[in-house]
């Protein structure tokens, strides 16, 4: 069965676009659920051997989703270059919730980014729109990504980190997303 998505003043979507929106909404819910009710201090804690924090995960997912949206709209130039040390360091900071950041602020930014991505899913004229990926050790030489594949990557990224967040939250205070 194909999903449907309806928003005020928006046409009803069916098929692939509705499925993308529904799947994104599901995994975003799990990520947000993992941080609900936390204080800023709890969101900064490292409850496992990993460097990951709950606030940092939401911040990272938001930044990653935003950069892939930029890639859809602007192409290769929107991507962080593997040899740009400042950009790579900034990417690493996405995993940390700084002392002046709040979980509420990080979640608000995530909502903005998610809204933009959802608008792209709804309105991009062609999901086959594609751009070459920049040269980087993590991309095959000459690789190209379509908007469709980028949206699927955002789904996978969100789902993977929602799972990480669930483990961190359970380690922090026992709360589980499911089960």
Residue pairs with C-beta under 8 A, 6 or more apart in sequence:
2 14
2 15
2 18
2 19
3 14
3 18
3 19
3 21
3 22
4 12
4 13
4 14
4 18
5 12
5 13
5 17
5 18
5 21
5 22
5 122
6 12
6 13
10 122
13 21
13 122
16 127
16 148
17 121
17 122
17 127
20 121
20 151
20 152
20 155
21 118
21 121
21 122
23 155
24 114
24 117
24 118
24 121
24 151
24 154
24 155
24 158
27 155
27 158
27 159
27 162
28 110
28 114
28 158
28 162
30 159
30 162
30 165
30 166
30 177
30 178
31 57
31 58
31 61
31 158
31 161
31 162
31 165
32 58
32 107
32 110
33 177
34 54
34 162
34 165
34 166
34 168
34 169
34 175
34 177
35 43
35 54
35 55
35 58
35 103
35 107
35 165
35 169
37 175
38 54
38 55
38 103
38 172
39 103
40 55
40 97
40 101
40 102
40 103
42 54
42 172
42 173
43 53
43 54
43 55
43 97
43 103
43 106
44 53
44 55
44 56
44 97
44 99
45 53
45 54
45 172
46 52
46 53
47 168
47 171
47 172
48 167
48 168
48 171
50 164
50 168
51 95
51 96
52 95
52 164
52 168
53 95
53 96
53 97
53 168
54 103
54 165
54 168
54 169
54 172
55 97
55 101
55 103
55 106
56 94
56 95
56 96
56 97
57 95
57 161
57 164
57 165
57 168
58 103
58 106
58 107
58 110
58 165
59 94
59 95
59 96
59 97
59 101
59 106
59 109
59 110
60 94
60 95
60 161
61 110
61 157
61 158
61 161
62 106
62 109
62 110
62 113
63 91
63 94
64 94
64 154
64 157
65 113
65 114
65 117
65 154
65 157
65 158
66 113
66 116
67 78
67 79
67 80
68 150
68 153
68 154
69 113
69 116
69 117
69 120
70 78
70 79
71 78
71 79
71 131
71 145
71 150
72 120
72 124
72 129
72 131
72 147
72 150
73 120
75 131
75 132
76 131
76 132
76 133
76 134
79 133
79 134
80 87
80 88
80 90
80 91
80 134
81 87
81 134
81 136
82 88
82 134
82 135
82 136
82 137
82 138
97 103
97 106
117 151
117 154
120 147
120 151
121 151
124 147
126 147
127 146
127 147
127 148
127 151
128 146
128 147
128 148
129 146
129 147
130 144
130 145
130 146
130 147
131 144
131 145
132 142
132 143
132 144
133 139
133 143
133 144
133 145
135 141
145 153
162 177
165 177
166 176
166 177
166 178
169 175
169 176
169 177
170 176
